[in-house]
Amino acid sequence: MVLLKPWDHQKAAFKSWVENGCKGIIEMATATGKTLLGLMAIQKLAAEMARTHNIGKVLIASHSRAILNQWKQEVIDKLGLLDTYADYKTPIKCKHVIIEFETIQSLIGNNGGKEVDLLIIDEVHHIAAPEFRRVILETKFRQFMGLSASPDEGERANIFRSLNIPVVFRFGLKEAIERGVLPEFEWYLHPVQLSEDEKREFREISEQIRKKFYQILNDKKTEEFLEKLGEKMSNLSTLQDFIRLIEKARYKKLEIPEEWRKLSILITQRRWMIYRSIPKIEEAIDLAKEYYEAGKKVIVFGMDINSCNYIAKKLSERVNEVFVVHSEVKNPYEVLSEFKKARRGILIGAKMLDEGIDIPDAEIGLNVSASKTKIQLIQRLGRILRKYGDKKPIFHHFVGIPSEMNFIDFEDPYWILDEVSWVMDTAMSMGVNAKIVEHEEVKKLMEMSENSIRKTYYRKLLQLPSYGVIKLDKILGQFKEESLNKLIKLLENLPENKQISNEEWAEMIKYAVSSEEKLVAVRGYWWILVLGNRNPVEIRNILANYIRCK
């Protein structure tokens, strides 16, 4: 029997799942109680088995052993069982159900699959990967519950539809904060310059990327490959398009051309340079130390094992309570347990911390491994967003940028501002503002980037392949005319020479689209501010011209 009273959104989610024949995916923000829904499903099955005097079989699967161990503890504690806690590999046997726990990886190796009454897959978005998809196809079940804290993105939606698994309920981060289920939080974006050595290598890789992309655009085989994807040449004009098409090809299990592979590797190398940037990591280390001295519990998200070890080594020279978790740590779960018990401390990890790890009293997140996937970003935010006393979570997101000396006008403004715009969009979809922390040198680089973007855009040269081609008509096309007119009226009330800040523009957008269902429908809104030179008159003209030509 479930010992906790479910919240209203949990009741609504479970009702939707039952009404769909006890099959479907439930998407709920981290820390809003996904696990309880699984326990409610187990209780329902146990009641059915009691009536028929049978034993029901439950299988709980996930890609992570840490998540499965956490599930087992939750099952014992919140179903009021007298079972002794042991590793997830030991099943739980009750009067009417047997509950087993398996990693998705181990299930793939099961020839012929398993047969169960209820299959629960946590972090279900992972089954969109071709090799993981077999778990759904090969396991026989009467009831299925997929749980995810991650929003559906890209090809994943198509994969779930092809498996006949609908999303039956959604409860996002923004709604959870509005209802008081999760605490409000602050989000800061820190652009930090690359070192001179890093920048030289960065420039060399950028040039290789540019040449390779032009080569692919002019290759006759490219059109043939795009036809297999169901795409046209016009859909490949930027590196963002290229990355999207690579992802689509992988989901479709198509063989990726060799030149595409090479370009993909170069793009990855370029990103890793940004992620591993030493000045960015050093700034995060200093900030982590400040929060530690203030008695806070801090989580630092690194890119990989090397960056985690580097951060830990540097911090250990200054503070005592440093905790590191990654695949090479002998017992990471014991380390996590020690961090949970500590009154203050700094936890450092990479992917292991992204999903399912419950640390209620951690309230500071430092992300030095910026990743351009909304899923990963929201997962990391979720590690500090659990309701716990009067804590006030703060999330710091670090981005590497070039130095002024090596600033490449053709290339750098696009990817710098595209990173900012992406963060702004993600924050807007959650109903919060992301504040940019700009030192004097960084502020100058940002202004240079914005000026370069405007000049290039108004010379009509933005069709050049780069990291941030702006399609203003598509951005404005997401707004209803009513919302655009609201914006125009707000702008008319501002002084003509005013420079609109990021925060002011975000608030204006929220007000203008308040009658629309989703703030997520304003992707790219920050580019309007940049192209309008942050000036009310120029932005007003952009909006009015669009309405007139529509």
N, C-alpha and C positions, 0 to 999 in steps of 0.2 A: 504494500500500500504506500502510495506517495505521501510523505509526511509534510510536504510544503503546500501552502495554498497558492495556486497559480495566479499570476497577474492577468488583467483583462486581455492583453494582447496574446498571452499564452493560451488562454481559453479560446480566443478567436482563431488562432493558428491551428489548434488541435481539432476544433470543430470543422474547419475547412478541410483538413486532412481526412477526417472520418467521412465527411460528406462526399469525398472523392474516392470512396471505396477503400480507405486506408492505404492509399498509394499517392505519393507525390513528394515534391521538394519544398522545404520551408526555408526561406531566406530571412534571417534575423540578425541584426547587428550584434557584434561581439558584446558579451556581458548582459544580454537581454534574456537569457534563460533558455537556450536551445536544448541543453541537456535534459531539462525537466520535461520537455515534450517527448523525448525518447522514453523517459521513465513512465510517463502517462500512457504511452503506447504499450509498454511492457505490462503495466497494471491492467489495461484493457484486455490484453491477450490472456493474462492469468485468470481473469474473471470468466472469460469464455471457456477456457480449459477446465475450470472448476465445475462449470455446468455440465460439461460432457465427460468429466472424469478422465481427461487425457493430460498428457504432458506436452506443453508447447516448447518449440525450439526458437530461441532468439539468437541472432548473430549481430554483434556490433563491430563494425569495421572502420578503419581509418588508415591513412598512410603513415601515421606516426605512433611509435610505441609510447611516447610520453602522453599523448592524448588518450590512448587506450588504458594506460594505468590510471589516469585521472577519471576516466569513465568508470572503471571498476570501483574506485573509491566512492564515487557519487552513487553508484547503484547500491552499494552496501549501506552507505550512510542515509540516503534519502528514501530508500524503500524499506528502511527499518529492519534490515536483515541482521542475523546473528553470525554471519560468515566472518571468518578471520581474513584480514587483508593479505594478499599474496600477489605475485606477479600476474599480469593480465592473462598469461597463458593458461592459468588454472581456471576452469569454468566455475560459475556459481550455480548451484543446484538448489532449487526451491521445491515446494510441494507441487506446483502446477507448471513451472517453467524451468528450463535449463538455459542459462545465458552464457554464450561463448564470446570471446574477443579475438579478432584476427586482424593483422595488417593486410592492406590491400595487396601488397607485394606477395605475401605468402598465399593468399587466395588464388592469385594468378597461376601458381604452381600446382593447384589442385586439379588434376585431370577429371573432367566431368562436373566439377563444381560441387556445391553443397545444396542440401535441401532443408529449408527452414520455414517456420511459420511467419516470422517477422525479421526482416533485414533492415538494420539501421546503419547508414553510412554517414559518418561525420566528416566535415570539410568535403562535401560531395562534389565540389567543383573539380576535384582532382580526377574524377572518373571520365572527364571529357578527353583526357589524354588517351590515345589509341590503345596503349598496352593496359591501362587501368579499366577501360571500357568493358573488357571481357568479364570483369567481376559481375556486372549487371547481366550480361548476356548468358553467363554460364551458371549463375546461382539461381536455384528454383525457390520462389517465395510466394506466399499468399498476400503478405502485407509488406509495403516498402516505405521507409521514411528516410529521405535525404535531408541532411542539415548543412547549412552553410551560412557563414557570417559575411560572405563575399558577394558583391553584386554580380549579376550575370553580365558577361562582356563578350562581344565579338562572336566568334564561331561557337562558343559554348552553348548558347541558346539553341542553335540548330542541332547540336549533338544531343541535348536532352530531349528535344522534340522527336528526333529520329529514334530514340530509345523508348518513346512513349511515356516519358516521365515529366509531367507538367509541374511548374512551380505553382503551388496551391495557396501560398501566403507569403507576403513580404512585409517586413517591419524594419525600416532603415534607421541609420544613425540619427539623421535629422529628426525623424518622428520620435525616436526614443528620448532624445534630449528635450524636445518640446513637451513630452508627457512626464518628464521628471524621472524616467527610468534610468537614464544615464546623466552624469553631471555635465554642466557646461564646461568648456575648456578653451584655452588660448593656444594659438598656433602661430609660430614665428618661422619665417623663411630667411635663412642666412646665406647669401651669396658670398663665397670666399675665393680669392684669387689663387690660381695654380702657381706653383713655384716656377722660376725661369727655366729650370731643367725640364720640368714636366711639360711646360708650354712648347718647348722646341720639339719634343717628341710628338706632342699633340698636333702640332702644325703639319708635321710630316705625314701622320696618319690621315689627317683631314684631306691632304692633297691626294693621297692614294684613293680615298673614298670617292672624291670628286671624279677622278679619272675613271675609276671602275664603274661608277654609276652611269657616266656618259657612254661608256663602252656597252653596257647592258641596254641602254635606251636605243642605241644604233645597231644592235644585234638582231638579225632577222629571226633568230630562234626565240627571242623574247615574246613576240606576238603569238607564236605557236604555243608557248607555255601558258600565256595568259588565257588563250582559248580553252585550254584544259581546266583552268580555274573558273571559267565562266566570266572572264573580265576582258575589258578592252584596253588598248594602248593608252587611251586618254585617262585611264584610271591609274596610270603610273607616271606621275610627274614630280614626285618628291620622295625623299627618303622615308618619310612617314608612310607613304603609300607602299613603298617597298617592304617595310617591316610588317605592315598589315597583310600583304600578299604572301609573304613567307609564312606567317602564322596560319593563314588559310590553307596553304599547300600542305603544311604539316598535319593539320587536322584531317585533310582529305587523303592523307597518306600518299601524296604524289612525290615522285623523285625530284628533288630540287636541283636545277642545273648547277654545274660546277662553278661558273662565274658568280652566280647568286650566292653560293656557299661562301666564296671568298669575300664578297662584299659584306655578307652577314658577319663574318669573323672580324673584319676590320671595324665595323660598327660596334661590335662587342668590345674590342680592344679600346676603342675611343671612349666608350662609356666607362669601362673599368678604370681608365686613367682618371676620370672625373671622380668616380666613387672612392678611389684609393688616394686621392690628393692629400698630401701630408699637411699643408696649411689648414685645410678644412678639418682634418682629424685633430690637429693640435688645438684648434679653437673649441672643438667639442670637448676635448679633455679638460681644458680650463673651466668650461661651463659646468661639467659634471662635478668637478672638485668643489666649485662654489655651492652647488646644490647639496652636496654631501655634507659640507661644513655647516649648512643651514638645517641639517637633520633630516634631509629628504631621502626617499628611496628612488633611485634613478635606473632606467633601462637604456643602454646604449646599443643600437642596432648597427653592427658592422657588416662589411660586404662579404668577407670570407674568413677562414681560420687565421690567416696571416694578419689581417687587419685587427681582428679580435685580440690576438696575442700581443700585437704592438700596443693597442690601447690599454690592455690590462697591465703590461709591463710599465708603461709610463705612469699610469694611475697608482700602481702599487708603490711607486717611489714617493708618493705624496699622501696616500690614504691607506688605512688598514683593511677596510671591509670591501674587497673587490672580489666579485664572483664571475667566473667565466664558464660558459656552456657552449660546446660545439661537439662535433662527432669524434674528435680526438681526445676529449676529456674522458677520463676513466669512468666516472659515474656522474653524468650531468644531472640526473634526477635528484641525486643527493645534494648537489650544489644548489639546485632550485629550491629544495626544501630548506636549506640553510638560509638562503636569501629571504624566503618567506618569513622565517622566524626572526630575522634581524630587524632591529628598530630603524636602522638606516643602512645604506650601502649602495654599491653600484654593480649592476648586473650587465654583463657584456655577452652578446651572442649574435648569431647571424640568422639563418633561416629557421633554426630550431625554435626561436622565439616568436615567429610570425603567427602561428596558429595554435589555438586551444590551450595555451598555458595560462593558468589562472593565478594572478598575483594581485589581489584586491587593493593593497595599500600602496602600490607603486604609483607615483603621480607625475613623474617627469620622464619624458621620452626624448632621446636624442638620436635622430636618424642620420647617420653619416653615410649610409648606403642608399642614396636616392635611387629609386627604381620607377620607371615610367609605366607602372601598372597600378591602376586604382585599387585592385584587389589587395596587393601587398601593402600599400600605404594605409588603407583602412584597417587591415589586420594589425599593423603596428600601432596605429592610433588606439585600437581596441585594447591593447595591453595595459594602458593607463586610464581607461575610461570607466572602470567599474565603480559603482557607488560604494563609498567607504567613508563613513563619518563626514567630516566637513572638508575633505581634500579638494583641491582645485587643480586639476590636471593641466600641464603645459607640455606642448609638443614642439620640438625644435627640429627643423628640416634643413639640412646643410646641402648646398649646391656648389660645386667647383666651377669657377669661371676663369678666363685667361687674365693675364696682367695687361696693363695699358700698353706696355712696350711691345708686346707681341700680339696686339689686337688685330685681327684680320677682318677688315670691314665687310668683305664679301660674305664671309661665313659666320663669324661669331655672333652678330646681333640676333640671328635667327634662332640658334639653339639656346642662347642665354634667355631670351624673352619667351621662347616657346616653353622652356622649363617653368618660368614664372607663371605664364598663362595657364599651364596645366595644373599647377598647384592652386591657383586662384579658382579655376573651374571646380576642382575637387572640393575645396573648402566651401564654395558657393552651394554645391549640391548637398552639403551637410548643414547648410544654414549658418555657417560661421565665416568670419573674415580671417584671412591669413595676412599677417603684418610682415613686411619686408624690413629686415634689419640692415641698414645701409651705412657703412663707414664712409668717410669722405671719398676715398679712392673708388670704392665700389659704386657709390652714387654717381660719380663722374662716368664710369663705364656704362652704367644703366642709361644715363642720359645720352651718351654717344650711341648706344644701341638703338634707342628709341628714335633719335634723329636719323640714323642710317636707314631704319625700317621705313620711316615716312618718305624720305627722299626716293628710295628705291620703289616704293609702292606707287607714288605719284608720277614716276617716270615709266610706269607700266612694265617694269622688269622683274616682277615677282614670279614669273614663270620659270626662272632659273632653279635648277635642283638645289635645294638646301634643306635645312632642318625645320623651317617654319614658314612655308608659303601660306600667305593669308588670303582667304577667299571671303571677302567682306559680305558679299551678297548672301552666302550661305550662313554666315553668323547672324546677320540681320533677319534672314528668313525664318529663324527659329522663334522670333518674337511675333506676337499678335500686333496688329496695327494699333489697337487700344493701348498696349504697353509702350510702343514707340512714341505715341502722342503724350503719354504721361511723362516720359523722359524729356521730351521737348519742353513741356511746361515747367518741369523742374529746372532745366537749364536756362530758361528765360528769366528765372528769378535770381540767377547768380551774376555777380559782377563780370563784365566782359573780359577783364584781364586776369581773372582768377585761374590758378593752377589747381585742378581737381586731384586730390590724393587717391590712392588705391582704395582706402577705407571708405572715403566719401562716395566713390563711384560704385563700390559694392553695395552700399546702403541704398543708393538711388536705383540700382538694378532690382534689388529685393522689393522695394516699394512699387516699382513699375510692373513687376510680374506677380504681385501679391494675389491677383485674382486667378492666376494660372495654377494648374495643379502641381507642377514640378519645377523647382528651380534648376534641376539638372538640364532643363531644356534651353539653357542659355550658354552653352559651351562656346568658348572663345570671346566672351563678353569683354574681357580686358583689352583685347586688340582694338576695340572701338575707341577706348580711352587713349591708347597710344597713337593711333592714326589721326585722332582729333587733336593731337598736341596738348592733351589735358585741358583744353580750352573750351568753355561752354559754347561759344559762338561757332567754332569749327566743328564740334561734335554735333551741335544742333543742325548745321548744314548737311552733314553726312546723313543724319536720320531723315531730314526733310526731303533730300534728294532721292533717297531710297524709296520713300513712300510715294513720291511723285512719279518715279519711273517704274514702279511695281506693276 
